[in-house]
Amino acid sequence: MAVPGSETLDLSRAMVLAAPSLADWLVVAPVVIPIIVGAVLLMFRHETKIQAGVAIVGLAAMLISNVLLLSRILDAGPVVMTMGRWLPPFGISFTADVLGASLALTATLVALICALYSISDIGTLGRRYGFYPFLMLMMAGVSGSFLTGDIFNLYVWFEVFLISSFGLLILGSEHRQLDGATKYAILNLIGTTLFLTATALLYGVFGTLNMADIAVKAGNVREGAPLITLAVFFLLAFGMKAAAFPVNFWLPASYHTPRIVTAALFGAILTKIGVYALLRVVVMLFPLERAILSGVIAWVAAATMILGVLGALAQTDIRRALGFLVISSVGNILVGLALGSGEGLAGSIFYTFHSMIVTAALYLLAGTMKGLGGSYSLRSLSGLYAAHPMIAAFALLLMLASAGLPPASGLWPKILLVQASLDAGQGWLAFAVLLSGFLTTVALGRVFILTIWRQHEGEALVEKTSPMFGYVTLGVLAVAVIFMGLYPQPVIDIAENAARGLLDGSLYIDAVFPGGQRP
């Protein structure tokens, strides 16, 4: 291409001229698939009998694409695709590394299991009003959040899954759902406003929103830029999204109101996106600022752990108790962020995998128990062991997993976090991790004794719904929990790989700017 009065332009310096390989398309497949499937479901929204089947097929395709993507990253390093063929930082990049791809895979697995459970939980009315299109749109936002390499597009994908989550939250239009959705919307709007403000300030400082570009430039602007202010803004914004203390009050006010399968999706996945954003932005982009704020983050982590589980102990409704346990699990994950060491971050990442699976299983367990006993109340639900011994086995396993006891998955990430805390000379933080595990045992043990072990008085229990889908989905999740507990090394290896990618961003940066073409 020639311009009058100038030399021929070299487009290779501004644009990607070579066609991407077929394998590179894997980085956008987890986003494209749910958008297409969601559009198809929306077009056939009146065909309620096929909604669940189409959604399950779509989520299975997402799962396969995530497995292939993670496999490619483990083999060849981070995968990048830049939209519009413009070279970064001008083009908007999807950048998948071990952390983002592994979390996207875990979230898709949870969503697939929840979709199977929804066959019994979502009736004709819920299908007609869009449960499955909302689910697919939410998963597009979730995958986009985990895989984007651009801060502003992280904000955009946050908005995508938040909009769809509003639809899922009010599905049924009951008074308590509308009340919970109002609190959820207002408080998330505050968090979103903080996020957008921080993003605008970030762009004003760096002139770019590409994460790799920011990581390169941060060292050069640190002396004259308010990076500590930026780090605090992002901590507050993402802390609210993750439901960390003291900005966690929105979660227990809303997560007990929707259908139980929706609560399982929210508790298992949505708070973990806030955690992921904290790890990605604070650790990779602002490492020195994270070190300065580590003491504050440590106290926030401890308060989130302990106050969350104390809130669970005070509840008489199983769903409310689980909401507080979700908060407590976020506190455990924040311990690694506070420590900033490879072992601590690996423990947090492993704990995130564990928490996503176990949280979904706990909510589905609660839904199955309600179907067998007719209530979520600890005052009225009882005698499940005598009538349904299988449910007692699932409950015991998940109680051990949540408390961090063998042979379940929660043991190993807690060991990593405790060891990392002791190595850093933070014995009090290790004690907080162990104390939260003990109190979790008490909180879930109380639920187990009252609902399952306590003898039922009055008329015999009558099944309200068939437990088949509950048993099947809990069985699949139980296999994952036991596998990670008995054979944790593959998961530890992935978590350590992801932690190294956060602490040393060179592979991530080189994937975005190959051949030393850093700006």
C-alpha positions in Angstrom: 0.0 0.0 0.0 1.4 3.4 -0.9 0.5 6.9 0.3 1.2 9.9 -2.0 4.4 11.6 -1.0 5.5 8.8 1.3 7.2 5.5 1.3 5.3 2.2 1.1 3.7 1.4 4.5 4.8 -1.8 6.2 1.4 -3.2 7.5 3.2 -6.0 9.3 4.3 -3.5 11.9 0.6 -2.6 12.7 -1.5 -5.6 11.8 -1.4 -9.4 12.0 -1.2 -10.5 8.4 -0.8 -14.3 8.8 -4.0 -16.3 9.3 -4.3 -17.8 12.8 -3.9 -21.5 13.1 -7.0 -23.6 13.8 -5.7 -24.3 17.4 -5.6 -20.6 18.1 -9.4 -20.4 17.7 -9.7 -22.4 20.9 -9.1 -19.2 22.9 -12.5 -17.7 21.8 -14.4 -21.0 21.5 -15.6 -20.9 25.1 -17.1 -17.5 24.5 -18.5 -18.0 21.0 -20.2 -21.4 21.7 -22.5 -20.2 24.5 -23.4 -17.0 22.6 -24.5 -19.1 19.6 -26.3 -21.7 21.7 -28.0 -19.0 23.7 -29.3 -17.3 20.6 -30.6 -20.6 19.3 -32.4 -21.3 22.6 -33.9 -17.8 22.5 -35.3 -18.4 19.0 -36.9 -21.6 20.2 -37.9 -20.4 23.7 -41.4 -21.8 23.3 -40.0 -25.3 22.6 -39.6 -26.0 26.3 -39.0 -29.7 25.9 -35.7 -29.2 24.0 -34.3 -26.3 26.0 -32.4 -28.4 28.6 -31.0 -30.8 26.0 -29.7 -28.1 23.8 -28.1 -26.2 26.7 -26.4 -29.4 28.0 -25.0 -30.2 24.5 -23.7 -26.6 24.3 -22.1 -26.8 27.7 -20.5 -30.1 26.8 -19.1 -28.5 23.7 -17.7 -25.7 25.9 -16.2 -28.2 28.3 -14.4 -30.0 25.4 -13.1 -26.7 24.0 -11.8 -25.7 27.5 -10.1 -29.1 27.9 -8.4 -28.7 24.6 -7.4 -25.1 25.3 -5.9 -25.9 28.7 -4.0 -28.9 27.2 -2.6 -26.6 24.5 -1.5 -24.0 27.0 0.2 -26.6 29.3 2.0 -27.9 26.2 2.9 -24.6 24.4 2.3 -21.7 26.7 -0.3 -18.9 26.7 -2.5 -18.5 23.7 -3.4 -15.1 22.3 -5.8 -13.9 19.6 -6.2 -10.2 18.9 -9.4 -8.9 17.4 -9.6 -6.9 14.2 -6.0 -8.1 13.2 -4.5 -5.0 14.9 -1.4 -5.8 16.8 -1.6 -5.3 20.6 -1.9 -3.1 22.5 -4.2 -1.4 19.9 -6.2 -4.6 19.1 -8.3 -6.1 21.8 -6.7 -9.4 22.9 -8.0 -12.6 24.3 -5.1 -14.0 26.3 -5.5 -17.5 27.9 -2.9 -18.7 30.3 -3.0 -21.6 32.8 -4.9 -19.6 35.5 -7.7 -18.3 33.2 -8.1 -21.5 31.2 -8.2 -23.8 34.3 -10.8 -21.6 36.0 -12.9 -21.4 32.8 -12.7 -25.2 32.6 -13.8 -25.7 36.2 -16.7 -23.1 35.8 -17.9 -24.9 32.7 -17.9 -28.3 34.5 -19.9 -26.8 37.3 -22.4 -25.2 34.9 -22.8 -28.5 33.0 -23.6 -30.4 36.3 -26.0 -27.7 37.3 -27.7 -27.8 33.9 -28.3 -31.6 34.5 -29.8 -30.8 37.9 -32.0 -28.1 36.4 -34.0 -30.7 34.4 -35.8 -31.4 37.7 -35.5 -28.0 39.2 -36.7 -25.7 36.4 -40.2 -26.2 35.3 -42.0 -25.2 32.1 -42.6 -21.6 33.2 -38.9 -21.1 34.0 -37.9 -22.6 30.7 -40.3 -20.4 28.8 -39.1 -17.3 30.6 -35.5 -17.9 29.5 -33.6 -19.9 32.2 -31.4 -21.7 29.6 -30.6 -18.6 27.4 -29.7 -16.7 30.5 -27.5 -19.5 31.6 -25.6 -19.6 28.3 -25.2 -15.8 28.2 -23.9 -15.9 31.8 -21.4 -18.6 30.8 -20.3 -16.4 27.9 -19.6 -13.6 30.3 -17.8 -15.9 32.7 -15.5 -17.4 30.0 -14.9 -13.9 28.6 -13.8 -12.7 32.0 -11.4 -15.5 32.5 -9.9 -15.3 29.0 -9.7 -11.6 28.1 -6.4 -9.8 28.1 -7.9 -6.3 28.3 -9.0 -4.5 31.5 -11.9 -2.7 29.8 -13.2 -5.9 28.2 -12.9 -7.5 31.7 -15.4 -4.9 32.7 -17.6 -5.6 29.6 -17.7 -9.4 30.4 -18.5 -8.6 34.0 -21.5 -6.7 32.7 -22.5 -9.5 30.4 -22.7 -12.1 33.2 -24.3 -9.6 35.6 -27.1 -8.8 33.2 -27.9 -12.5 32.7 -27.6 -13.1 36.4 -30.3 -10.5 37.1 -32.6 -12.5 34.8 -31.8 -15.8 36.5 -32.3 -14.2 40.0 -35.8 -12.9 39.3 -37.0 -16.0 37.4 -40.3 -16.8 39.0 -41.1 -13.1 40.0 -41.7 -14.0 43.6 -41.6 -11.2 46.1 -38.5 -12.5 47.9 -36.8 -12.9 44.5 -37.5 -9.3 43.5 -36.3 -8.1 46.9 -33.1 -10.1 46.7 -32.5 -9.0 43.1 -33.0 -5.3 44.1 -30.2 -5.6 46.7 -28.0 -7.6 44.4 -28.4 -5.0 41.6 -27.9 -1.9 43.6 -24.8 -3.2 45.4 -23.3 -4.7 42.3 -23.9 -1.3 40.6 -21.7 0.3 43.2 -19.0 -2.2 42.6 -19.3 -1.8 38.9 -19.0 2.0 39.3 -15.8 1.6 41.3 -14.4 -0.8 38.7 -15.2 1.6 35.9 -13.7 4.6 37.8 -10.5 2.6 38.4 -10.4 1.6 34.7 -10.7 5.2 33.6 -7.9 6.2 36.0 -5.8 3.3 34.8 -6.1 4.5 31.2 -5.3 8.0 32.2 -2.0 6.8 33.7 -0.9 4.2 31.2 -2.7 5.2 28.0 -3.5 1.5 27.4 -5.8 -1.1 28.9 -4.0 -4.2 27.6 -2.9 -6.2 30.7 0.5 -7.3 29.2 1.2 -3.7 28.1 0.4 -2.4 31.6 2.7 -5.0 33.2 5.5 -3.8 30.9 5.0 -0.1 31.6 4.2 -0.2 35.3 7.9 -0.1 36.4 8.5 3.0 34.3 5.7 5.1 35.6 5.7 3.9 39.3 7.6 7.0 40.5 5.1 9.6 39.3 1.9 7.7 39.0 -0.7 7.0 41.8 -0.4 3.2 41.5 -1.2 2.5 45.1 -4.5 4.4 44.7 -5.2 2.3 41.6 -4.5 -0.9 43.5 -6.8 0.2 46.4 -9.6 1.0 43.9 -9.3 -2.4 42.3 -9.1 -4.2 45.6 -12.3 -2.5 46.7 -14.1 -3.1 43.4 -13.1 -6.7 43.0 -13.4 -7.3 46.7 -17.1 -6.3 46.5 -17.6 -8.6 43.5 -15.9 -11.5 45.4 -17.9 -10.7 48.6 -14.9 -10.0 50.8 -15.3 -8.3 54.2 -16.5 -5.6 54.8 -18.3 -5.3 51.4 -19.9 -8.7 51.5 -23.3 -7.9 52.9 -25.0 -8.1 49.5 -24.4 -11.9 49.1 -26.4 -13.3 52.1 -29.2 -10.8 51.3 -29.7 -12.3 47.8 -28.3 -15.8 47.3 -31.0 -17.5 49.2 -33.9 -16.1 47.1 -33.6 -17.8 43.6 -34.1 -21.4 42.5 -31.5 -23.6 44.2 -29.7 -24.4 40.9 -29.3 -20.7 40.3 -27.9 -20.2 43.8 -25.5 -23.1 43.1 -24.3 -21.4 39.9 -23.9 -18.0 41.6 -22.2 -19.3 44.8 -19.8 -21.6 42.9 -18.8 -19.3 39.9 -19.7 -15.6 40.2 -17.7 -14.8 43.4 -14.7 -16.6 42.0 -14.6 -14.2 39.0 -14.0 -11.4 41.5 -11.2 -13.5 43.1 -9.7 -14.2 39.7 -9.7 -10.4 38.9 -8.0 -9.7 42.2 -5.2 -12.2 41.5 -4.8 -11.1 37.9 -4.7 -7.4 38.4 -3.2 -7.0 41.8 -0.6 -9.7 41.7 0.5 -9.4 38.0 0.0 -5.7 37.3 0.8 -4.1 40.8 3.2 -6.5 42.6 4.9 -3.8 44.6 1.6 -2.2 45.6 0.3 -5.6 46.6 3.3 -6.0 48.9 2.6 -2.6 50.5 -1.1 -3.6 51.1 -0.4 -7.2 52.1 -1.0 -6.5 55.8 -4.5 -5.0 55.1 -5.3 -7.9 52.7 -4.3 -10.4 55.4 -6.7 -8.9 57.9 -9.4 -8.7 55.3 -8.8 -12.4 54.5 -9.0 -13.4 58.2 -12.1 -11.4 58.9 -13.8 -12.7 55.8 -13.0 -16.3 56.8 -14.1 -16.1 60.4 -17.1 -13.7 60.2 -18.4 -15.7 57.2 -18.5 -19.0 59.1 -19.9 -17.3 62.3 -22.7 -16.0 60.1 -23.4 -19.5 58.9 -23.6 -20.7 62.5 -26.3 -18.2 63.2 -28.6 -19.3 60.5 -31.7 -21.6 60.6 -32.1 -21.7 56.8 -29.7 -24.0 54.9 -29.5 -21.7 51.9 -28.6 -18.7 54.1 -25.9 -20.7 55.9 -24.4 -21.7 52.6 -24.3 -18.1 51.5 -22.1 -17.3 54.5 -19.9 -20.3 53.8 -19.3 -18.9 50.3 -18.1 -15.7 52.0 -15.8 -17.7 54.3 -14.3 -19.6 51.3 -13.4 -16.3 49.7 -11.4 -15.4 52.8 -9.4 -18.6 52.5 -8.6 -17.7 48.9 -7.5 -14.2 49.9 -4.8 -15.6 52.2 -2.6 -16.4 49.1 -3.1 -12.9 47.8 -2.0 -11.5 51.1 1.1 -13.7 51.2 2.1 -13.2 47.6 4.4 -16.2 47.5 4.3 -19.0 45.0 3.1 -21.5 47.5 0.5 -19.2 48.9 -0.9 -18.3 45.5 -0.9 -22.0 44.5 -2.9 -22.8 47.6 -5.4 -20.0 46.8 -5.8 -21.3 43.2 -6.2 -24.9 44.3 -8.7 -23.7 46.9 -10.6 -21.9 44.2 -11.0 -25.1 42.1 -12.1 -26.9 45.3 -14.5 -24.2 46.4 -16.2 -24.0 43.0 -17.0 -27.7 43.0 -17.8 -28.1 46.6 -20.0 -25.0 46.8 -22.1 -26.2 43.8 -22.4 -29.6 45.4 -23.5 -28.1 48.8 -26.3 -26.1 47.1 -27.4 -29.1 45.0 -27.3 -31.2 48.2 -29.6 -28.6 49.9 -32.0 -28.8 46.9 -32.1 -32.6 47.0 -32.7 -32.5 50.8 -35.5 -30.1 50.3 -37.1 -32.3 47.7 -36.9 -35.3 50.1 -38.0 -33.4 53.3 -40.0 -30.5 52.0 -38.1 -27.7 53.7 -34.8 -25.8 53.9 -35.4 -25.0 57.6 -33.2 -26.6 60.3 -36.2 -26.5 62.6 -38.5 -28.7 60.5 -36.2 -30.8 58.3 -35.1 -34.0 60.0 -34.8 -37.8 59.7 -33.2 -38.0 56.3 -30.7 -40.7 57.3 -33.4 -43.2 58.2 -35.3 -42.6 55.0 -32.5 -41.9 52.6 -29.0 -43.1 53.7 -27.4 -42.1 50.4 -28.0 -38.4 51.1 -26.2 -38.8 54.5 -23.1 -40.1 52.7 -23.0 -37.2 50.3 -23.5 -34.7 53.2 -20.7 -36.3 55.2 -18.3 -36.1 52.3 -19.1 -32.5 51.6 -18.8 -31.6 55.3 -15.3 -33.1 55.3 -14.4 -31.3 52.1 -15.5 -27.9 53.3 -13.7 -28.3 56.6 -10.5 -29.3 55.0 -10.4 -32.9 56.3 -9.3 -36.1 54.5 -10.1 -37.8 52.3 -11.7 -34.9 50.5 -10.3 -32.1 48.3 -10.2 -29.3 50.9 -7.3 -30.8 52.8 -4.5 -30.0 50.4 -5.1 -26.3 49.6 -5.4 -25.6 53.3 -2.1 -27.4 53.9 -0.5 -25.2 51.2 -2.0 -22.0 52.8 -1.0 -22.9 56.3 2.6 -23.9 55.3 2.9 -20.7 53.2 1.7 -18.6 56.2 4.2 -20.2 58.5 7.0 -19.8 56.0 6.2 -16.1 55.8 6.2 -15.7 59.6 2.4 -15.2 59.7 1.5 -17.7 62.3 -1.7 -15.9 63.2 -2.9 -16.2 59.6 -2.3 -19.9 59.6 -4.3 -20.1 62.9 -7.1 -18.2 61.2 -7.2 -20.7 58.3 -7.3 -23.6 60.8 -9.9 -21.9 63.0 -12.2 -21.3 60.0 -11.9 -25.0 59.1 -12.9 -26.0 62.7 -15.8 -23.6 62.7 -16.9 -24.8 59.3 -17.0 -28.4 60.8 -19.2 -27.1 63.6 -21.5 -25.2 61.2 -22.0 -28.1 58.8 -22.0 -30.6 61.6 -24.9 -28.8 63.1 -26.8 -29.0 59.8 -25.9 -32.7 59.5 -27.2 -33.5 63.0 -30.4 -31.5 62.8 -31.5 -32.5 59.3 -30.0 -35.9 58.7 -29.2 -37.6 62.0 -32.0 -36.2 64.2 -35.0 -38.6 64.4 -38.0 -37.4 62.5 -41.2 -36.9 64.5 -44.7 -37.0 63.2 -45.8 -38.4 59.8 -43.3 -40.3 57.7 -41.3 -38.3 55.1 -42.8 -38.2 51.7 -40.7 -37.4 48.7 -41.7 -34.1 47.1 -39.6 -34.7 44.0 -37.5 -37.6 42.7 -33.9 -37.5 44.0 -32.6 -39.1 40.9 -31.1 -36.0 39.3 -29.8 -34.9 42.7 -28.0 -38.2 43.3 -26.5 -38.3 39.7 -25.1 -34.7 39.9 -23.9 -35.1 43.5 -22.2 -38.4 42.5 -20.3 -36.7 39.7 -19.2 -33.9 41.9 -18.3 -36.3 44.7 -16.0 -38.2 42.3 -14.2 -34.9 41.6 -13.9 -34.1 45.4 -12.5 -37.5 46.2 -10.1 -37.5 43.2 -8.6 -34.2 44.3 -8.4 -35.4 47.8 -6.7 -38.8 47.1 -4.7 -37.8 44.0 -4.0 -34.0 44.3 -0.7 -33.8 42.5 -2.1 -33.0 39.0 -4.2 -30.2 40.5 -1.3 -28.9 42.6 0.9 -28.9 39.4 -1.7 -26.8 37.6 -2.1 -24.4 40.5 1.7 -24.0 40.9 2.0 -23.4 37.1 -0.7 -20.8 37.3 1.0 -19.1 40.3 4.3 -18.9 38.5 2.5 -17.2 35.6 1.2 -14.5 37.9 4.5 -13.9 39.7 6.6 -14.0 36.5 4.5 -12.5 33.7 7.2 -12.9 31.0 5.4 -15.9 29.3 2.1 -14.0 29.3 3.8 -10.8 28.0 5.9 -12.6 25.4 2.7 -14.4 24.1 1.0 -11.0 23.6 4.2 -9.3 22.2 6.0 -12.1 20.4 9.5 -11.7 19.0 10.5 -9.0 21.5 8.1 -6.5 20.0 7.2 -5.0 23.4 6.1 -1.4 23.2 
